Amino acid sequence: MIKYEGSVFNQRETQDTGIAYVNATVTVRKTFTGAKASLFVDDGITPTGNPVKSDSLGNYSFYVDSGEYNIILNEGLVTEKVQHC
């Protein structure tokens, strides 16, 4: 079980700092099957929904079993972005 923490920001080409993306949808999918991963709020004890939402500072976190995942921000929207972890 690993803890993953990330942040979502709206970035402008002319700025080094971005503006926090509040309530961004963060979906975690297994890389090889595309199925949604089981997420937890603590070390494998309390399950949480998938997707999760970023907070007022653009931060999000979850625990997930060790493995390879795609973290998809705003899945299905024009602003969708995919990160591999």
C-alpha positions as CSV (number, residue, x, y, z in Angstrom):
1,M,0.0,0.0,0.0
2,I,1.4,3.4,-1.0
3,K,0.3,7.0,-0.3
4,Y,0.0,9.2,-3.3
5,E,-0.2,13.0,-3.0
6,G,-0.6,15.5,-5.8
7,S,-1.6,19.0,-6.6
8,V,-3.6,20.5,-9.5
9,F,-2.9,24.0,-10.8
10,N,-4.1,26.1,-13.7
11,Q,-0.9,27.3,-15.3
12,R,-0.4,30.3,-17.6
13,E,2.4,30.3,-20.1
14,T,3.7,33.6,-18.7
15,Q,3.6,32.7,-15.0
16,D,5.9,30.4,-13.0
17,T,3.1,29.9,-10.4
18,G,-0.4,28.7,-11.1
19,I,-3.8,29.1,-9.5
20,A,-5.0,26.1,-7.4
21,Y,-7.6,24.0,-9.3
22,V,-10.4,23.6,-6.7
23,N,-12.6,20.5,-6.9
24,A,-10.7,18.9,-9.8
25,T,-11.8,15.3,-10.4
26,V,-8.9,12.9,-10.0
27,T,-9.6,9.4,-11.3
28,V,-7.1,6.5,-10.7
29,R,-7.1,3.7,-13.3
30,K,-5.0,0.5,-13.5
31,T,-2.6,1.0,-16.3
32,F,-3.0,-2.4,-18.0
33,T,-6.8,-3.0,-17.6
34,G,-8.2,0.6,-17.4
35,A,-10.3,-0.5,-14.4
36,K,-10.8,2.0,-11.6
37,A,-8.4,1.3,-8.7
38,S,-9.6,0.8,-5.1
39,L,-8.6,3.8,-3.1
40,F,-8.3,4.4,0.6
41,V,-8.1,7.4,2.9
42,D,-5.7,5.7,5.2
43,D,-3.3,2.7,5.0
44,G,-5.7,0.3,3.5
45,I,-8.4,0.4,6.1
46,T,-11.1,2.9,5.1
47,P,-12.2,2.9,1.4
48,T,-12.9,6.1,-0.4
49,G,-14.6,6.8,-3.8
50,N,-12.8,6.9,-7.1
51,P,-12.6,9.6,-8.3
52,V,-11.5,11.9,-5.5
53,K,-11.6,15.7,-5.6
54,S,-8.9,18.3,-5.0
55,D,-9.3,20.6,-2.0
56,S,-9.3,24.4,-1.8
57,L,-5.6,24.4,-2.3
58,G,-5.6,22.1,-5.3
59,N,-4.2,19.2,-3.2
60,Y,-5.4,15.6,-3.2
61,S,-4.2,12.3,-1.7
62,F,-5.1,8.7,-1.4
63,Y,-3.7,5.3,-0.6
64,V,-3.6,2.6,-3.2
65,D,-2.1,-0.9,-3.6
66,S,1.4,-1.0,-5.1
67,G,1.2,-1.2,-8.9
68,E,1.1,0.9,-12.1
69,Y,-1.7,3.5,-12.5
70,N,-2.9,6.3,-14.7
71,I,-4.0,9.4,-12.7
72,I,-6.5,11.2,-14.9
73,L,-7.5,14.8,-14.1
74,N,-11.0,15.7,-15.3
75,E,-11.6,12.5,-17.2
76,G,-13.9,12.9,-20.2
77,L,-13.6,16.7,-20.2
78,V,-11.7,19.0,-22.6
79,T,-9.3,19.7,-19.8
80,E,-8.4,16.0,-19.3
81,K,-4.8,15.2,-18.4
82,V,-3.1,11.9,-17.8
83,Q,-0.1,11.1,-15.5
84,H,1.5,7.7,-15.1
85,C,2.7,6.6,-11.7
